[in-house]
Amino acid sequence: MKISDIGEKYVMHTYNRFPLTLVRGEGMYVYDEDGKEYLDFVSGIAVNSLGHNHKRLTAAISEQASRLIHISNLYYSEPQCTLAQKLVENGSLDKVFFCNSGAESVEAALKLARKYGSRTGRQEIITMVHSFHGRTFGAVTATGQNHYHEGFGDMLPHIKYAEFNNIDSVKAVVNENTVAILMEPVQGEGGIIPAKKEFLQQVRALCDEKDILLMFDEVQCGVGRLGTLFAYQHYGVVPDVVSMAKGIAGGIPCGVMMAKKEVAESFAPGDHASTFGGNPLATAAGNVVVDELLGGVLDNVREQGAYLEKCLDELLKKYDFIKERRGIGLMQGIELDRPVADYVAKAIENGLLLVNAGKNVIRFVPSLIVEKKHIDKAMEILDKIMEY
């Protein structure tokens, strides 16, 4: 029986999977069970920040696994404390909470906001239309797309939605019960939509005026993807709380929620926890990722991101049915005037892994080690399938 047949029989159907079983990877490429090579511009949906089989990353994982995989957060571990130190010293926030995923990091932020607001009796949180924050109940309630809510009954109370990049819309839903505003600096699943710098500055000023927490969901757009370690550094607007995951450990499950000291102090022991969060294996991987980003990979993101933009803009000029290119760094998307599912499938047939962001947007989130030759090859395949 083929692996895909086993999966269809025994794995719960929560994904519409492509008929593809991948068995190994090397750098920017992955290989299926028949040995066919694919250029990977999905990178696990912005997860494999250092590509596949990165020598330093795999060595650190192997070494840590041979020493200590898990101990519980009842004790300290060197990899966790060191990673927390690097994240704090290379950013503008003061304290770190470790968990296992993006949704968990958002849940931690939502709980922290509620706890922060408990001193004044405030509990309402504003998020953005077209946002995506995860699949758990709190995170999916915060997600401003109705189709993610369908079939699950009532969502959690005290979450309102405002229009992204529209400060008047945000001001219209702020009231005396508002404790936090949560948004993605670049909306991912909503169609690769960057925030306008002026909008973030205006929301920051509003939050300062009314003692409201500004919380950024950088799960997809953070960890170097915009060319800075944190997405907020690209904009020069510092939030009070930030959630990250995906690329932070290069493929090992790891989530991070960071906060300013005065906000983080709202949590006391027992208020929140994560059994596996920040275990030695995950944080050993995270240390390598951060070291590599700061050691030159961020420079590569800025260089290759600009080149990818240029190439996509050329496609935009060539094909009338491409409406727009959007994105920053190595988080890019092209919007078509039609559904993109067939184009993604054709790309896979031609050896290029792509993923959509909504029905009409093709997303490009390659590993941060991507080179010009990889972008050229991807554009060659994309140009070919566009002509079908």
VMD Tcl script that draws the C-alpha trace (Angstrom):
set ca {
  {0.00 0.00 0.00}
  {1.32 3.46 -0.91}
  {1.98 5.97 1.86}
  {-0.75 8.24 0.49}
  {-3.24 5.37 0.64}
  {-2.32 4.70 4.27}
  {-2.77 8.39 5.02}
  {-6.18 8.50 3.35}
  {-7.30 5.51 5.37}
  {-5.98 6.44 8.80}
  {-5.29 10.20 9.00}
  {-8.19 12.52 9.81}
  {-9.25 14.55 6.77}
  {-8.46 18.09 7.92}
  {-6.29 18.93 4.90}
  {-6.92 18.65 1.18}
  {-3.54 17.16 0.39}
  {-1.77 17.07 -2.94}
  {-1.13 13.54 -4.26}
  {2.51 13.81 -3.28}
  {4.59 11.95 -0.68}
  {7.83 13.74 0.15}
  {10.61 11.68 1.66}
  {13.70 13.89 1.92}
  {15.04 17.39 1.33}
  {18.30 19.16 0.60}
  {18.67 22.93 0.67}
  {15.91 24.45 -1.47}
  {14.75 21.09 -2.86}
  {12.57 18.20 -1.71}
  {12.15 14.76 -3.29}
  {9.17 12.45 -3.53}
  {9.04 8.68 -3.10}
  {9.81 8.22 -6.79}
  {12.88 10.44 -6.61}
  {11.35 13.41 -8.45}
  {12.87 16.76 -7.48}
  {10.80 19.82 -6.49}
  {11.98 23.37 -5.92}
  {10.33 24.30 -2.62}
  {8.80 27.79 -2.50}
  {6.40 26.77 0.28}
  {9.03 25.85 2.90}
  {6.45 24.15 5.10}
  {4.34 27.35 4.81}
  {7.11 29.70 5.96}
  {8.56 27.20 8.45}
  {11.79 25.81 6.99}
  {13.68 29.08 7.41}
  {17.08 27.49 6.76}
  {15.90 25.12 4.05}
  {16.15 21.35 4.26}
  {18.96 19.38 5.88}
  {20.83 22.48 7.02}
  {24.04 21.02 8.42}
  {24.39 23.19 11.51}
  {20.70 22.87 12.36}
  {20.57 19.08 12.00}
  {23.82 18.72 13.97}
  {22.44 20.82 16.84}
  {19.19 18.82 16.88}
  {21.08 15.52 16.86}
  {23.49 16.62 19.57}
  {20.73 17.95 21.79}
  {18.62 14.82 21.28}
  {21.51 12.71 22.48}
  {21.82 14.84 25.63}
  {18.36 15.98 26.70}
  {15.11 16.25 24.75}
  {12.61 17.25 27.43}
  {12.67 18.04 31.13}
  {9.58 20.18 31.95}
  {9.45 23.89 32.66}
  {9.74 23.11 36.36}
  {13.47 23.44 35.70}
  {15.79 25.69 33.70}
  {17.57 24.57 30.54}
  {20.51 26.26 28.84}
  {19.06 26.25 25.28}
  {15.81 27.88 26.42}
  {17.43 30.59 28.52}
  {19.98 31.35 25.81}
  {17.33 31.65 23.10}
  {15.24 33.93 25.30}
  {18.28 36.13 25.87}
  {18.99 36.40 22.13}
  {15.39 37.31 21.32}
  {15.25 39.98 24.02}
  {18.69 41.49 23.31}
  {18.02 41.74 19.57}
  {14.56 43.28 19.89}
  {12.57 45.74 21.98}
  {10.54 43.45 24.27}
  {11.62 42.13 27.65}
  {10.19 38.73 28.49}
  {9.62 35.47 26.59}
  {7.04 32.71 26.93}
  {7.63 29.51 24.97}
  {4.95 27.21 23.54}
  {4.67 24.90 20.52}
  {2.86 26.66 17.68}
  {1.52 29.88 16.25}
  {-1.99 29.32 17.52}
  {-0.62 28.67 21.00}
  {1.47 31.85 20.89}
  {-1.64 33.83 19.94}
  {-3.66 32.13 22.70}
  {-0.95 33.15 25.17}
  {-1.19 36.75 23.94}
  {-4.99 36.75 24.23}
  {-4.82 35.42 27.79}
  {-2.11 37.91 28.74}
  {-4.24 40.76 27.40}
  {-7.26 39.59 29.38}
  {-5.16 39.25 32.55}
  {-3.66 42.70 31.97}
  {-7.14 44.12 31.56}
  {-8.49 42.45 34.70}
  {-7.02 45.20 36.87}
  {-9.35 47.73 35.21}
  {-12.19 45.35 34.27}
  {-11.49 45.56 30.53}
  {-11.58 42.46 28.33}
  {-12.47 43.44 24.76}
  {-9.94 42.75 22.01}
  {-10.04 44.22 18.50}
  {-8.67 42.28 15.53}
  {-8.72 42.92 11.80}
  {-11.02 41.81 8.98}
  {-9.26 39.24 6.73}
  {-6.84 38.36 9.51}
  {-5.79 34.83 10.43}
  {-4.56 33.92 13.91}
  {-4.86 30.14 14.20}
  {-7.26 27.26 14.67}
  {-7.79 27.02 18.43}
  {-10.98 28.60 19.77}
  {-9.49 31.86 20.95}
  {-7.28 32.22 17.88}
  {-10.04 31.32 15.42}
  {-12.40 33.78 17.11}
  {-9.72 36.44 16.65}
  {-9.50 35.48 12.98}
  {-11.49 38.00 10.97}
  {-12.76 35.61 8.28}
  {-16.21 34.14 8.74}
  {-15.57 30.90 6.85}
  {-13.13 29.81 9.57}
  {-15.99 30.17 12.10}
  {-18.64 28.22 10.23}
  {-19.97 25.07 11.86}
  {-18.43 25.67 15.28}
  {-21.31 27.46 16.94}
  {-20.84 30.65 18.93}
  {-17.35 32.13 18.93}
  {-15.82 33.47 22.15}
  {-17.21 36.80 23.37}
  {-15.53 40.21 23.58}
  {-13.71 40.20 20.24}
  {-14.55 42.85 17.62}
  {-13.25 43.38 14.11}
  {-12.01 46.51 12.34}
  {-10.82 47.14 8.79}
  {-7.10 46.66 8.20}
  {-5.22 49.81 7.18}
  {-8.19 51.97 8.19}
  {-7.60 53.93 11.40}
  {-11.12 55.40 11.38}
  {-12.55 51.87 11.43}
  {-10.35 50.98 14.39}
  {-11.33 54.12 16.31}
  {-14.99 53.37 15.65}
  {-14.89 50.09 17.59}
  {-12.62 51.18 20.44}
  {-14.50 51.81 23.67}
  {-13.94 51.92 27.43}
  {-13.82 48.11 27.55}
  {-11.04 47.75 24.92}
  {-7.87 46.21 26.34}
  {-5.91 45.20 23.21}
  {-5.64 45.48 19.45}
  {-4.22 42.43 17.65}
  {-3.03 42.41 14.05}
  {-0.58 40.86 11.60}
  {1.96 43.37 10.22}
  {1.51 41.47 6.96}
  {-1.73 39.52 6.64}
  {-0.88 36.02 5.42}
  {-3.92 33.84 4.81}
  {-5.88 37.00 4.05}
  {-3.96 37.39 0.79}
  {-0.45 38.73 1.58}
  {-1.52 42.26 2.52}
  {1.13 44.44 4.21}
  {0.15 47.02 6.77}
  {0.83 50.63 5.85}
  {3.47 52.14 8.12}
  {1.28 55.16 8.80}
  {-1.56 52.88 9.91}
  {0.65 51.05 12.42}
  {1.93 54.38 13.72}
  {-1.63 55.63 14.13}
  {-2.72 52.49 15.98}
  {0.36 52.72 18.22}
  {-0.53 56.32 19.09}
  {-4.14 55.35 19.79}
  {-3.03 52.52 22.08}
  {-0.67 54.85 23.95}
  {-3.43 57.39 24.41}
  {-5.96 54.93 25.82}
  {-3.71 52.40 27.64}
  {-4.54 49.68 25.10}
  {-2.08 46.90 24.34}
  {-0.80 46.72 20.77}
  {-0.22 43.06 19.90}
  {1.42 41.84 16.68}
  {0.90 38.36 15.26}
  {4.21 37.69 13.50}
  {3.70 33.94 13.23}
  {4.11 33.99 9.45}
  {5.70 37.37 8.73}
  {8.27 37.36 11.54}
  {11.53 35.48 12.14}
  {13.43 37.22 9.37}
  {10.91 36.91 6.57}
  {10.69 40.67 6.00}
  {14.47 41.12 6.24}
  {14.53 41.97 9.95}
  {14.53 39.56 12.89}
  {11.11 40.82 13.99}
  {8.53 42.15 11.53}
  {7.91 45.20 13.72}
  {11.53 46.25 13.16}
  {10.82 46.64 9.45}
  {8.13 49.19 10.30}
  {9.82 50.87 13.24}
  {6.68 50.44 15.34}
  {7.15 48.53 18.61}
  {4.19 46.52 19.95}
  {3.59 45.62 23.59}
  {3.19 41.93 22.78}
  {4.33 39.82 19.82}
  {3.54 36.23 18.84}
  {5.88 34.15 16.67}
  {6.29 30.55 15.57}
  {6.68 28.86 12.14}
  {10.31 29.59 11.19}
  {11.73 30.14 14.69}
  {13.13 26.60 15.01}
  {13.53 25.69 11.34}
  {10.86 22.99 11.40}
  {10.89 21.79 15.01}
  {7.60 22.82 16.68}
  {8.21 26.01 18.66}
  {6.14 29.06 19.47}
  {7.09 32.29 21.19}
  {5.11 35.06 22.86}
  {7.08 38.11 23.97}
  {5.94 41.13 25.97}
  {7.17 44.30 27.59}
  {8.12 43.79 31.23}
  {5.17 45.71 32.70}
  {2.75 43.66 30.59}
  {4.47 40.31 31.18}
  {4.16 40.86 34.94}
  {0.40 40.37 34.58}
  {1.10 36.63 34.42}
  {1.83 34.92 37.74}
  {2.86 31.27 38.16}
  {-0.11 29.08 37.24}
  {-1.80 31.66 35.00}
  {-0.47 30.04 31.84}
  {1.85 27.20 30.93}
  {2.97 24.77 28.23}
  {4.26 21.29 28.98}
  {6.41 20.99 25.86}
  {6.95 24.70 25.32}
  {10.58 25.72 24.93}
  {11.96 22.26 25.58}
  {15.71 21.77 25.05}
  {15.31 20.22 21.58}
  {13.13 23.00 20.17}
  {15.18 25.81 21.65}
  {18.49 24.26 20.59}
  {17.12 24.48 17.04}
  {15.87 28.00 17.69}
  {19.31 29.14 18.76}
  {20.77 28.00 15.45}
  {18.06 29.76 13.45}
  {18.56 33.06 15.27}
  {22.35 32.80 14.99}
  {22.12 32.15 11.26}
  {19.67 35.00 10.72}
  {21.87 37.47 12.56}
  {24.98 36.01 10.93}
  {24.06 36.94 7.37}
  {20.78 35.33 6.38}
  {18.86 38.57 7.01}
  {21.09 40.28 4.45}
  {20.19 37.53 2.00}
  {16.47 38.02 2.67}
  {16.72 41.70 1.81}
  {18.72 41.03 -1.35}
  {16.68 38.10 -2.63}
  {13.39 39.65 -1.54}
  {14.10 42.67 -3.74}
  {14.99 40.36 -6.63}
  {11.84 38.28 -6.17}
  {9.75 41.47 -6.21}
  {11.43 42.55 -9.46}
  {10.76 39.19 -11.11}
  {7.13 39.09 -10.00}
  {6.61 42.65 -11.21}
  {7.85 41.56 -14.64}
  {5.26 38.78 -14.67}
  {2.63 41.32 -13.65}
  {3.46 43.41 -16.71}
  {3.38 40.37 -18.99}
  {0.04 38.82 -18.02}
  {-3.18 40.85 -17.90}
  {-4.86 38.38 -15.55}
  {-2.31 39.11 -12.81}
  {-3.93 42.01 -10.95}
  {-1.33 42.89 -8.33}
  {1.89 41.92 -6.58}
  {1.97 42.42 -2.83}
  {4.44 41.67 -0.09}
  {7.68 42.48 1.69}
  {10.96 40.57 1.60}
  {10.46 36.85 1.13}
  {6.73 37.00 1.83}
  {5.20 37.79 -1.54}
  {1.95 37.16 -3.37}
  {0.42 37.74 -6.78}
  {-3.32 38.17 -7.09}
  {-5.01 36.79 -10.20}
  {-8.45 37.63 -11.53}
  {-9.35 33.96 -11.17}
  {-8.82 31.03 -8.74}
  {-5.20 29.90 -8.52}
  {-5.70 26.23 -7.58}
  {-5.02 24.98 -11.12}
  {-1.86 27.08 -11.37}
  {-0.54 25.69 -8.09}
  {-1.26 22.14 -9.29}
  {0.47 22.79 -12.63}
  {3.48 24.22 -10.83}
  {3.78 21.02 -8.80}
  {3.59 18.95 -11.99}
  {6.50 21.02 -13.31}
  {8.63 20.62 -10.18}
  {7.79 23.79 -8.23}
  {5.98 23.75 -4.89}
  {3.70 26.76 -4.40}
  {0.78 27.48 -2.11}
  {-2.20 29.80 -2.30}
  {-3.24 32.51 0.18}
  {-6.97 32.62 -0.33}
  {-8.63 31.60 -3.59}
  {-7.01 34.11 -5.96}
  {-3.49 34.66 -4.58}
  {-0.35 32.63 -5.21}
  {1.97 32.91 -2.22}
  {5.78 32.81 -2.31}
  {7.44 32.01 1.04}
  {10.68 30.22 0.15}
  {13.33 29.37 2.71}
  {15.38 32.38 3.72}
  {18.52 30.84 2.18}
  {17.05 31.09 -1.34}
  {19.43 32.26 -4.07}
  {18.98 34.13 -7.33}
  {19.31 30.90 -9.33}
  {16.37 29.41 -7.41}
  {14.20 32.46 -8.03}
  {15.13 32.36 -11.73}
  {14.12 28.71 -11.95}
  {10.85 29.35 -10.11}
  {10.03 32.23 -12.45}
  {10.81 30.08 -15.49}
  {8.35 27.43 -14.32}
  {5.78 30.02 -13.33}
  {6.04 31.74 -16.70}
  {5.55 28.38 -18.40}
  {2.38 27.51 -16.49}
  {0.94 31.01 -16.92}
  {0.98 30.44 -20.66}
  {-1.17 27.33 -20.46}
}
mol new
graphics top color blue
foreach p $ca { graphics top sphere $p radius 0.5 }
foreach p [lrange $ca 0 end-1] q [lrange $ca 1 end] { graphics top cylinder $p $q radius 0.2 }
display resetview
